[in-house]
Amino acid sequence: MRRPTVLLYLPWALLVILALMPINIVHGEMFSVSVSVNLEDGIPLPEVEKMVINTINKLGYTVRSNADISVEGWVSITDEKQISGIRPRTMVSLRMDIQIKNSKTGEVLDSFSANGNGVGDDKREAFQKGLRKIKINESKLSAALKGIAERSKRMSKPYFDEGKLLLQQGKYREALNKLKRVYLGTDEFTEAQMLIQDIRVVIPKPTIAVLKFKTNESDIAGNFNDVLTTTLVQKESEEIIVLEWKQILGRLDQQSLDINLLLEPAEASRLVGPIGADFVLLGNLTFSGFGIEVNARLVSAANAQIVTAFHTRNPEDKLEKVAEDIVAEIHKAIETGKLDRIRDIKIDTNLPRIMIMISEEQMNQSFSNPVVETAMMQEFWENGFRVVDAVYSSRIRQTREGKAATAGDIKSAISLGKRYGAGVIIVGKAFIGNENNAQIEALAIDRDTEMILTANEYAKASNSVDSLSFAGRQLAEHIIEPITAGWPIDSDGVTPKSTNLSLPLNGMSENNSLDYDAQDKVDWWNIEVPASGELTVTVTSVPNLGLDVAIYGPNGANQIAEPSKRKKDKQVAAKLDLAAAYYVKVYVDKPGITTTYTLRTSYTDMRFLQGFRSYEEGEYAVCISYLEEALREGYASESNLLDAHLYLGIAYVAKGWKSKAMAQFKEVLKIKPDYELDPGMSPKITAVFDEARRMVNR
């Protein structure tokens, strides 16, 4: 039967209906979970675990051992009966309590249960049959996972802001861990991926050499190494480079290899270090009547230091499970930064991202790996700039728009800059002649203003690789200077970059003065904002004449909030999307004015704002997710703290979590011992609050 041919003859109306039918979208790597099912005493139940995994896969989610979300099942016997008859039988009732948790924090995100009954000649047989009868309610599981996915999307913005702030502070591993939690499909995802690329410049992927494990079953050793290598590549390819055993054998002097010596960290490091590995994974497997016992160690190739060690026993003789357990340990070492080799480079997110496209031609022949472009990228990296990855640049150069840009078409260059998030685009060509000489020409374009920052920059060099690389770096230096000097200058000749005035968050500065006639007309104040949120600035002056205030974005580039027209205090407020250094401009605009002023700031972390808003709308589950995150990781003023603990406590009461509510109310009373609830609060909330007060006052 030729189904495609039949489809071509269907009426157009039916084709339209088919096109509009809903498609089951698979979440793939957007959302993954880990799964474990055990008895109450911790004994694993692999058959039930496989059933849970199949159900999760059916719903469109993937299963990974190191996922941020875990699905944990705990099976217990709830009832046991003897069934009389010609042949007495035993019936057992089983319940599997399922908890969905945040793997990192242990927080329970959702929970429900599944049941099953089994009948057999004895309790053991009935139990085994009961396990096979446990059925998970797919709609409950789907709703729970969907709810967590939606929460992940909501939390993407805070994770992105925190990651960007940590990046600015040079905390690259912490920033990477936050940015990787930005959910696919959110507004922040594309930029988060770009920042992850930037971090990879300063935290290069380490190379792990997987040695052949020693075992008492020689025919199993090779199989286990294959399974372990495959698992490592599948689960950690974004974080590491893996050298498998066959590659290692090809690079080493095999006559010097002794598997017994390779079990010693110092010897393994000595042999494997020269082939470019940063770490060595080695160990041994022992097979016995109790299953598989494994000892594994990850060792630094530089100094033979053991980075992490792992020991386990698996009663099911499953190599895949042992490999997953080992990889999970390595993942923990990666997440905590134990494997990082951080270069001495400071990324400055206030500087624009750079896209560099310099083609190289010799007698009309193009080169796929331009030396000049690579050297320029390196120079920008080392000066703290973020650079569009060379892989993208090489692909872009081959497109029609890329070729037009390298030929000097400014519109094409700006279009590419917008597409790949670059603030400055550098395009040009290197012409390599036959007489041992080369000439490089380039221009730099500001994407937003469409201005040419530097034009007709050129350098001359011989056509040797070293000479071209040196010329490329020199060219980059010439372009870097006008970019880093490109801070906006106020009309009065004052640049925000030169300010030495700093404002505290939720603080004040008194006895400041301006004098128009003495040309002291402007004060620029710098204020470091740690995450997205709302900033309010109030100016009180004496006399209250001719003075105003405004908030400017990072680098003082754009005015993002101007003052409201008030006769008394001048006040300005702005919602800030990024963690960055912002600027407050206070100025007088009338002659004859000498004024003294006080500046006050009030800042609220966006997560607090979102939590407070959810509370007011009665969405307590959403309120809890935001405020728990804000209290754990967000910047909090005293007033934010009091409100957050209060609202969180009330939300906990609404969810029936009295002990959690009590803990929050105690925090409220620590901040303000005489705090009184609103008289209109419900008796249930008031009772819990009063009980908390009695405990605090003991």
DAHUCOR-V133263 format. One record per residue. PSI is psi as a letter, one per 40 degrees, with the letter a starting at -180 (999 if undefined). D_LAST is the distance of its C-alpha to the last C-alpha in Angstrom with 2 decimals. Layout:
PSI&D_LAST  PSI&D_LAST
//
This chain:
h&83.11  g&82.65  d&79.52  d&79.34  d&82.92  d&82.14  d&79.18  d&81.50  e&83.46  i&80.53  i&80.65  d&78.84  d&76.56  d&75.34  d&74.82  d&72.62  d&70.59  d&70.18  d&69.10  e&66.41  i&65.00  i&61.39  h&61.11  h&58.42  h&56.87  h&55.67  d&52.51  b&53.71  e&51.88  d&50.01  h&47.48  i&47.20  i&44.88  i&44.58  h&44.75  h&43.74  h&43.89  i&42.83  i&42.19  d&38.65  e&39.49  e&40.65  h&44.41  i&46.02  g&48.05  d&50.66  d&52.62  d&49.68  d&48.61  d&52.15  d&51.98  d&48.77  d&50.43  d&53.54  d&51.54  d&49.76  d&53.14  d&54.66  e&52.11  e&53.27  i&50.56  i&51.18  h&49.48  i&48.69  d&46.83  f&44.99  i&44.13  d&40.89  h&40.32  i&40.28  h&41.07  h&39.73  h&40.88  h&39.60  h&41.96  i&41.11  h&43.07  d&41.67  i&44.47  h&47.55  i&50.47  h&53.83  h&56.70  i&59.56  a&63.16  d&66.32  h&64.30  i&60.61  i&58.29  h&54.64  h&52.54  i&49.18  h&46.87  i&45.13  h&42.35  h&41.81  h&38.40  h&39.02  h&36.46  h&37.53  i&35.51  h&35.53  d&36.99  d&35.51  e&31.85  e&31.68  h&30.47  h&31.75  d&33.92  i&35.32  i&35.89  a&38.25  i&40.22  i&43.89  i&45.55  i&48.72  i&50.59  i&53.16  h&55.72  i&57.55  d&59.27  i&56.15  d&52.50  d&53.25  d&55.93  d&53.88  d&50.96  d&53.33  d&54.84  d&51.45  d&50.49  e&53.62  e&52.74  h&49.34  h&49.80  h&47.52  h&47.32  d&48.90  d&47.82  d&44.12  d&44.48  d&46.54  d&44.07  d&41.17  d&43.18  d&44.49  d&41.01  d&40.02  d&43.28  d&42.57  d&39.11  d&40.84  d&43.21  d&40.45  e&38.76  d&42.13  d&41.93  d&38.59  d&39.88  d&43.13  d&41.57  d&39.31  d&42.33  d&44.41  d&41.86  d&41.55  d&45.34  d&45.58  e&43.28  e&45.55  g&43.04  d&45.76  d&44.38  d&41.06  d&43.15  d&45.44  d&42.66  d&41.33  d&44.82  e&45.83  e&43.15  h&44.88  h&46.33  h&50.09  e&51.24  i&48.77  d&50.01  e&48.46  d&50.00  d&53.35  d&51.97  d&49.35  d&52.26  d&54.11  d&51.19  d&50.99  d&54.69  d&53.97  d&51.32  d&53.82  d&55.94  e&53.41  g&52.08  i&55.31  h&55.26  i&55.40  h&58.18  h&57.37  h&60.25  h&59.83  i&61.71  h&63.19  i&60.78  i&62.24  i&62.40  e&64.10  g&65.57  d&67.81  e&68.71  d&65.05  d&64.25  d&66.07  d&64.59  d&61.05  d&61.69  d&63.01  d&60.00  d&57.56  d&59.44  d&59.67  d&55.95  d&55.12  d&57.48  d&56.31  d&52.60  f&52.53  d&55.77  e&53.90  d&52.27  i&54.88  h&58.60  h&59.66  h&62.68  i&63.78  d&65.63  d&69.07  d&68.60  d&67.53  d&70.60  e&72.80  e&71.52  i&71.40  h&74.15  d&73.95  d&75.86  e&72.91  h&70.43  h&69.11  d&66.32  d&65.06  d&64.82  e&63.04  e&60.13  h&59.47  d&57.42  d&59.54  d&62.83  d&61.69  d&60.55  d&63.86  d&65.96  d&64.03  d&63.07  e&66.61  e&66.73  e&63.97  i&60.92  d&57.56  i&55.96  h&57.32  h&55.98  i&57.23  a&56.50  i&57.85  h&57.88  h&58.35  h&59.50  a&59.08  e&58.59  e&54.85  a&55.53  h&55.32  h&53.45  h&53.20  h&52.31  i&52.40  h&51.86  h&52.02  i&53.56  h&54.27  e&58.04  d&57.73  e&56.19  e&55.80  h&52.00  h&50.26  d&48.16  i&46.75  i&47.56  h&47.38  h&47.96  i&48.03  h&49.88  h&51.12  e&52.49  e&54.47  f&56.85  h&56.13  d&57.08  d&55.66  d&52.15  d&52.33  d&53.58  d&50.78  d&48.15  d&49.78  d&50.02  d&46.33  d&45.52  d&47.91  d&46.28  d&42.90  d&44.70  d&46.26  d&43.05  e&41.28  e&44.31  d&45.57  e&49.10  h&49.32  g&52.16  h&51.16  i&54.07  g&53.78  h&54.01  h&51.61  h&51.81  h&51.51  e&50.67  e&51.65  i&55.23  i&57.31  i&58.07  h&61.66  h&64.29  h&67.36  g&70.63  h&73.56  i&76.44  h&78.96  i&82.62  h&85.70  f&88.96  e&87.14  h&85.24  i&81.45  h&79.00  d&75.96  g&73.76  h&74.38  d&73.84  d&73.32  d&70.62  d&68.68  d&68.94  d&67.79  d&64.75  d&63.85  d&64.19  d&61.94  d&59.30  e&59.35  e&58.84  e&55.63  i&57.22  h&56.55  h&59.83  h&60.94  i&61.58  d&65.15  d&65.51  d&65.18  d&67.46  d&70.22  d&70.11  d&70.05  d&73.11  e&75.16  i&74.54  d&76.83  d&74.13  d&73.29  d&76.96  d&77.30  d&74.29  d&75.61  e&78.93  e&77.26  h&76.46  d&73.48  d&72.60  d&72.39  d&70.21  d&67.78  d&67.66  d&66.77  d&64.14  d&62.39  d&62.63  e&61.10  f&58.54  h&60.47  d&60.33  h&63.43  h&66.40  h&68.93  i&72.25  a&75.57  i&78.18  h&79.43  h&83.22  h&84.53  i&88.22  e&90.85  f&91.49  f&88.33  i&86.42  i&83.66  h&82.28  h&78.83  h&78.17  i&74.89  i&73.08  h&69.40  h&68.34  h&65.16  d&64.20  d&62.55  e&65.07  f&68.01  i&69.13  h&70.89  d&68.86  h&71.54  i&75.02  f&77.87  h&75.86  i&78.07  i&78.53  i&81.49  i&81.48  i&83.62  e&83.17  i&81.51  d&77.98  d&76.60  d&78.35  d&77.18  d&73.58  d&73.75  d&75.28  d&72.56  d&69.86  d&71.78  d&72.07  d&68.32  d&67.66  d&69.90  d&68.02  d&64.50  d&65.17  d&65.69  d&62.79  d&60.20  e&61.70  f&61.47  i&58.46  i&59.10  h&60.25  i&59.43  d&62.40  e&61.77  e&62.16  h&58.48  h&57.15  d&53.44  d&53.85  e&54.57  i&51.43  e&49.13  h&46.65  h&43.36  h&40.67  i&36.99  h&35.33  f&33.10  a&34.29  i&37.05  h&40.11  i&41.51  f&44.87  i&47.08  i&50.67  i&53.77  h&57.35  d&59.88  d&62.96  e&61.96  e&61.75  g&58.00  e&57.43  h&54.90  h&51.59  h&50.48  h&46.78  h&45.61  h&42.28  h&41.11  h&39.63  e&37.88  i&38.32  i&39.74  a&38.03  h&38.62  h&39.30  h&39.61  h&41.27  h&41.62  h&44.08  h&44.13  i&47.25  h&49.11  i&51.70  g&50.90  h&54.38  e&55.91  i&52.82  i&51.52  i&49.22  i&49.46  h&47.82  i&50.06  a&49.72  h&49.70  e&52.38  f&52.70  d&55.21  i&54.61  h&53.04  e&50.42  h&49.07  i&50.70  i&49.14  i&48.91  g&51.20  i&48.96  d&50.17  b&47.02  i&44.88  h&46.42  i&44.16  i&44.89  i&42.96  i&43.90  h&42.68  h&43.27  d&44.25  i&44.29  h&42.22  i&44.51  h&45.27  i&45.99  h&47.64  h&47.11  h&50.29  h&50.22  i&53.73  i&55.94  e&59.13  h&60.92  i&63.02  e&62.14  h&58.37  h&56.15  i&52.50  h&49.08  i&46.34  h&42.66  h&41.75  i&38.40  i&37.47  h&35.06  h&34.96  h&33.43  h&33.92  d&36.10  d&33.75  d&31.07  d&33.81  d&34.98  d&31.52  d&30.88  d&34.36  d&33.88  d&30.69  d&32.68  e&35.45  e&33.22  g&34.07  d&30.64  d&32.00  d&33.75  d&30.74  d&28.65  d&31.45  d&31.83  d&28.23  d&27.33  d&30.41  d&29.71  d&26.19  d&27.57  e&30.79  i&31.27  h&31.05  h&28.13  i&27.63  d&24.30  d&25.36  d&26.54  d&23.28  d&21.25  d&23.89  d&24.31  d&20.71  d&20.69  d&24.11  d&23.49  d&20.43  d&22.65  d&25.49  d&23.49  d&22.61  d&26.35  e&27.24  e&24.98  g&22.72  d&19.27  d&17.49  d&19.25  d&18.40  d&14.62  d&15.09  d&17.16  d&15.00  d&12.14  d&15.05  d&16.06  d&12.86  d&13.17  d&16.71  g&16.23  d&12.83  e&14.77  h&16.63  h&17.98  i&19.89  h&23.52  d&24.17  e&26.68  i&24.34  i&24.73  d&22.55  d&21.80  d&20.43  d&18.50  d&16.86  d&15.75  d&14.56  d&12.52  d&10.93  d&10.17  d&8.71  d&6.30  d&5.38  d&5.62  e&3.80  999&0.00
//
